[in-house]
Amino acid sequence: KASQSELRGEALFFGKANCAACHTPPFYTDGLMHDLKVDRFYKPQMINGVLATMQGPIKTFPLRGLRDSPPYLHDGRLLTLEDTVEFFNIVLGIKLTAEEKKDMVAFLRAL
């Protein structure tokens, strides 16, 4: 049985946060490429002799068994599910409250 927090997180996933627009059941991915437009948060810089600028589109990651596969995002930049929820909260401008973030993490851990 799902906890109340997991159920609230599920409602957020399919509702306010709109995660299901890209992470569709049953595997919680649409298999497509999406540009999160995160380059607006970074200044171009040299990394190992290469100019790092725009990220561009990345493939939607399947969320089944997510809790068992840290770190997160395509390049491992997010160490925890809490970090991941906060990243998307900021990047997508979802405006989740602290309690909603906890509920979202609870739901993601249940997948």
VORO-214311 format. One record per residue (C-alpha): chain; residue number from 1; residue in three letters; x negated, y negated, z. Coordinates in Angstrom, 3 decimals, padded with zeros to 6 digits. Layout:
BEGIN
PT chain resi resn     east    north       up
PT     A  NUM  Ala        X        Y        Z
...
***
This chain:
BEGIN
PT chain resi resn     east    north       up
PT     A    1  Lys  000.000  000.000  000.000
PT     A    2  Ala -001.132 -003.489 -000.805
PT     A    3  Ser -001.700 -005.960  002.012
PT     A    4  Gln  000.190 -009.244  002.105
PT     A    5  Ser -003.022 -011.045  001.122
PT     A    6  Glu -003.511 -008.743 -001.899
PT     A    7  Leu  000.095 -009.327 -002.972
PT     A    8  Arg -000.311 -013.100 -002.699
PT     A    9  Gly -003.553 -012.814 -004.691
PT     A   10  Glu -001.762 -010.807 -007.382
PT     A   11  Ala  000.926 -013.495 -007.607
PT     A   12  Leu -001.807 -016.132 -008.031
PT     A   13  Phe -003.616 -014.020 -010.643
PT     A   14  Phe -000.517 -013.774 -012.812
PT     A   15  Gly  000.871 -017.192 -011.856
PT     A   16  Lys -000.887 -020.383 -010.754
PT     A   17  Ala -004.439 -019.255 -011.608
PT     A   18  Asn -003.337 -017.752 -014.956
PT     A   19  Cys -006.192 -015.217 -014.898
PT     A   20  Ala -004.039 -012.723 -016.800
PT     A   21  Ala -004.203 -014.957 -019.889
PT     A   22  Cys -007.636 -013.388 -020.538
PT     A   23  His -007.742 -010.504 -018.023
PT     A   24  Thr -004.746 -008.460 -019.167
PT     A   25  Pro -003.804 -005.129 -017.559
PT     A   26  Pro -004.461 -002.216 -017.495
PT     A   27  Phe -008.232 -002.850 -017.741
PT     A   28  Tyr -007.892 -006.553 -016.991
PT     A   29  Thr -009.653 -007.745 -020.149
PT     A   30  Asp -008.540 -008.902 -023.570
PT     A   31  Gly -011.864 -007.886 -025.129
PT     A   32  Leu -012.229 -011.326 -026.712
PT     A   33  Met -014.826 -014.086 -026.549
PT     A   34  His -014.006 -017.304 -024.662
PT     A   35  Asp -015.940 -020.541 -024.200
PT     A   36  Leu -015.657 -021.700 -020.581
PT     A   37  Lys -017.308 -024.993 -021.564
PT     A   38  Val -019.578 -024.866 -018.519
PT     A   39  Asp -022.253 -026.875 -020.352
PT     A   40  Arg -020.547 -030.011 -018.987
PT     A   41  Phe -021.951 -029.037 -015.553
PT     A   42  Tyr -025.567 -028.576 -016.664
PT     A   43  Lys -028.295 -030.832 -017.988
PT     A   44  Pro -030.328 -029.400 -020.885
PT     A   45  Gln -033.678 -028.169 -019.542
PT     A   46  Met -036.706 -026.136 -020.569
PT     A   47  Ile -036.703 -022.591 -019.185
PT     A   48  Asn -039.682 -020.384 -020.074
PT     A   49  Gly -040.419 -022.583 -023.072
PT     A   50  Val -036.852 -022.477 -024.408
PT     A   51  Leu -034.457 -025.417 -024.296
PT     A   52  Ala -031.357 -024.207 -022.432
PT     A   53  Thr -028.274 -026.135 -023.484
PT     A   54  Met -024.785 -024.913 -024.303
PT     A   55  Gln -023.687 -021.466 -023.225
PT     A   56  Gly -020.989 -020.880 -025.833
PT     A   57  Pro -018.435 -018.077 -025.820
PT     A   58  Ile -018.807 -015.011 -023.602
PT     A   59  Lys -016.845 -011.765 -023.695
PT     A   60  Thr -014.069 -011.319 -021.141
PT     A   61  Phe -015.348 -008.942 -018.479
PT     A   62  Pro -013.021 -006.074 -017.443
PT     A   63  Leu -012.041 -006.421 -013.783
PT     A   64  Arg -011.271 -002.789 -012.870
PT     A   65  Gly -013.701 -001.701 -010.150
PT     A   66  Leu -015.031 -005.245 -009.908
PT     A   67  Arg -015.946 -005.019 -006.221
PT     A   68  Asp -018.487 -002.303 -007.035
PT     A   69  Ser -020.408 -004.245 -009.675
PT     A   70  Pro -022.058 -007.383 -008.257
PT     A   71  Pro -023.554 -009.746 -009.269
PT     A   72  Tyr -020.851 -011.313 -011.415
PT     A   73  Leu -020.398 -013.181 -014.699
PT     A   74  His -022.256 -012.085 -017.817
PT     A   75  Asp -025.626 -013.281 -016.546
PT     A   76  Gly -025.326 -012.363 -012.863
PT     A   77  Arg -025.323 -015.956 -011.659
PT     A   78  Leu -022.511 -015.350 -009.143
PT     A   79  Leu -023.516 -013.132 -006.227
PT     A   80  Thr -020.138 -012.541 -004.563
PT     A   81  Leu -016.467 -012.425 -005.474
PT     A   82  Glu -016.016 -015.525 -003.332
PT     A   83  Asp -018.603 -017.301 -005.505
PT     A   84  Thr -016.826 -016.090 -008.628
PT     A   85  Val -013.401 -017.321 -007.520
PT     A   86  Glu -014.893 -020.695 -006.577
PT     A   87  Phe -016.724 -020.919 -009.944
PT     A   88  Phe -013.509 -020.408 -011.921
PT     A   89  Asn -011.584 -022.656 -009.537
PT     A   90  Ile -013.985 -025.484 -010.411
PT     A   91  Val -014.581 -024.713 -014.111
PT     A   92  Leu -010.923 -024.187 -014.940
PT     A   93  Gly -009.609 -026.836 -012.528
PT     A   94  Ile -007.159 -024.451 -010.862
PT     A   95  Lys -007.169 -026.240 -007.486
PT     A   96  Leu -006.749 -023.188 -005.268
PT     A   97  Thr -006.589 -023.799 -001.528
PT     A   98  Ala -008.979 -022.019  000.850
PT     A   99  Glu -006.240 -019.513  001.727
PT     A  100  Glu -005.402 -018.914 -001.938
PT     A  101  Lys -009.069 -018.222 -002.671
PT     A  102  Lys -009.145 -015.605  000.108
PT     A  103  Asp -006.004 -013.999 -001.300
PT     A  104  Met -007.450 -013.957 -004.818
PT     A  105  Val -010.601 -012.244 -003.560
PT     A  106  Ala -008.472 -009.676 -001.701
PT     A  107  Phe -006.581 -008.887 -004.920
PT     A  108  Leu -009.773 -008.626 -006.990
PT     A  109  Arg -011.260 -006.215 -004.452
PT     A  110  Ala -008.178 -004.021 -004.829
PT     A  111  Leu -008.503 -003.639 -008.612
***
